[in-house]
Amino acid sequence: MASRREFLHQGLCLSALGALSTPLAGCAASNPSATAVAAGSGSGRGGNVPARIQVPAGPVEMAPPPDIFDAQALDLEFWLKPRTLSVIRPQSGEKARVLYWRDGEVIDSAYQELCHILRDVNGKETAPIDPKLFETLWGTQAFVARYGIEQPLEILSGYRTARSNARLIEQGVPAARQSLHIEGKAADIRIANLNAEVLGGLVRSFRQGGVGFYYRAGASGGWIHVDTGLKRSWKG
């Protein structure tokens, strides 16, 4: 089993090659002699990331440790800087980059804009979103950006009316009857080029609520459910 440090370095290398959208376990280098340039350097308990990383030759057999990206390693300075969320809603094609928190306060107009973006895209209805959910979404995006992965959060589902939630259940889409989406406390997300297991592990490391891992085959892949309810995790 590779150490956390070794896995993190190799995972960053694969990210630079655009390979993190595929399962990390059992990956093989496409060119044993190639080198990948990391988009940035990060620090934490894993140490500094070198500017150039040699792609290992042959298959890389390893399972990602649960703290591949560990939010508990963040310092206070990380949480004090202004918070800007970059999001996209694939269903509507909307894109936005919103500065919503600065100097210890939520910016109300920006909060309202984010609530609108996370609205029920079927019924077009908007509801207040739990600010703690935005904290986890921003923290996730800002954390991976430190490692050169700067992509908008894809919001597949945010707030849902009870009617929309019931419709999903009728269609066979995984949705709890008492879903926290109905309360504005949940979102289903993806980040392009980031393996779903790694993304979910990072979200779980914030220890702020529930995390669901929904793996799906195909180009679009699955998604990660994030909520501000009880701390728990599951695979759906």
N, C-alpha and C positions, 0 to 999 in steps of 0.2 A: 504494500500500500504506500503510495507516494505521500510525503509529508504535506502539510497545509502550505508551507512555503513553496515547495516544488510544484504543487498543483496550481497555486495562484499564478506563478510565473508562466507555466505552460498554458494555463487558461487565457492569460493576457496575450500570449503569442498567437493562440488560435483565434482570439478576437480580432487581432490585427489582420489576420488572413480572411476574416469574414466567416469563420467556421463555427462560431458559438451558437448558431441557429440550429445546429445538429447536435445529437446526444454527445456528451463529452466522453463517456466511457467507451473505450475501444477505438478512439480516433486514431487515424494513421496520417503521418505527414505526407503531403502530396509531393514534396520535393525534399529529400533528406538533407540536401546541402543548402537549402534556402535559409535565409534569416529573415526575421520579422522585426519591424521597428515599432515599438510600443508608442501609442499616441501621446502618452504622458507618463510621469512617474508618480507613484503613490507611496504613502507611508502608513504605518500602523504596526500591528504586532508582527506582520510578515516582513517588515524591513522595506528598504527602498527597492523599487523595481528598476533594473538596469535599462539603459537606453536601447540596447540591442539584445535580442534573445535568440539563441540558436534553436531552431526547430528540431526536436529529437527525431532520430531516424527510427523507422519501424513503428509498429502499433504501440499506442500508449494505453495500457490497461490500468484504469483506476476509477474509483468512484469518488465523486466530489464530497469532501468532508462537509459537515453541516455549517461550518463557519467560514466557508470559502470567502465570502464577503461578510464581515461581522460588524454590525452597527454598534455593538457595545465597545468597539475600539475607538469610536469617534470622540474627539475632545470637545470642550465647551465652545471653542471658537467656531466650530462647524455650525452649531445651532444658533449662534448669534448673528451670523451674516444674513443679508437680505435673501428672501426666498422667492424664486421665480420658477413657475411651473410651465413647461413646454408640453402641450398635449395635442392629440389629434383624435377625432371621432371618425373612424372609418366609414360608419353608416351614412353620415351626413357630409363627409369631406371637410369638416371644419378643422381649422388649425389655429392655435393661439399660443402666445407666450405671455404669461401674466405674472407681473410682480405683485404678490398678494400679501407679503408680510415684510415689515421693515421697522427697525428700532423698537422691537418688542411688541408691535401691534399689527393686527390684521387690517389691511386696507379695505374698507367696506365696499367700495365700487368694484375692486378686483375680486373680492369674495363673491359678490353678486354675479359677476361675469363667469366665474368658475362654476357656480351653482347652475347657471344657464347651460354651460357646456356639458355638465354632467346630468342634464335633464333626461327625462324619459323620451328617447328618440322616436318612440312609436306614438304616444299620445301627446307629445310635445309639452307635457306638464313639467313644471319646475318646482323643486322643494328645497328647503335649507339642507345643506350638506354638513355633516359633522366636521368641524374644523380639524379634529384629530386625524381624520382620514387624509386631509390635505397634507398634514405633517408627515405622515408615512409615505405618501406618494412623492412629495418633494424630497424627503430624505433619501428615498430609493434612487431617484433620478440623480440627485446631487452626488450621492456616494459613488455610483458607477462612472459618473463623469470624471471623477478623480483618476480613473484608470483609462481614460481616453474613449469611453463609450458614451458619446453625446447624441442621444436619440430622443425624440419626443415619446412621451408615454402614450400608448394607444389605449384609449378608454373604450372598451367594447360594450360595457354596461355600467351605468352609474345609478342614479335614482330610477326606480320603477314604480308605477302605480300598482295597486293590488290587481287591477284588471290586466295590465300587461304581464305581471308575474304569473297570473293564472293561465294566460294564453301560452306562455312559454312552457309551462308544465303540460298543457294539453298537446303541445307540439313535440313533447319528448325531450326538451332541452333541460339540462340539470338546473333546477331551481327549487329552493326550499319553500314550502307553503308559508312559513313565517320568515321569509327572507329579510335580511337586514338592508337589502337594496330598497325595500319599501319605506324604510325609516331614514333613508339618506345616509346610511352608515357603511356602505359597501361599494366596491367598484371591481370590475373585472378588467385586468390590464395585461399588456404585453410591452416589451421593449425589443425592437428589431435587433437581430444579431446577438441577442442574449439568451442563452439556454434557459428554458423554463424552470428547470430544477434549481439552477443557480439563482435566478430571479426570485423564486419562491423562498429559497433558503435565506436570501438577504432580507426579504420582507419579514420573514419569521423572526429574524435576529433583532428586529426593532421591539419585539415583545409588546405590541400594542393592541393585539386582537387576533382574529382568526385568519388563517391562510389556507386556501384550497388550491390544490394542484390539479389542473385539468389538462391532461396530455391528449393531443389529437394529432393524427398523421396528416401530412399534406404541407403545402407551401406556407399556409397561414399558421399552422401549428396550433397549440392549445393556448391556455391563458392561466393567469393566476388570480384567484379571488382574494381580495383584501377587505377586511372589515374591522370595525372598532368594537366588536363584541368581546365575548370571553376569549381568552387565549387558548387556541386549539388549532389543530391542522388536520387535513384529510386529503385523500386523493379521490377525484371523481371522474 
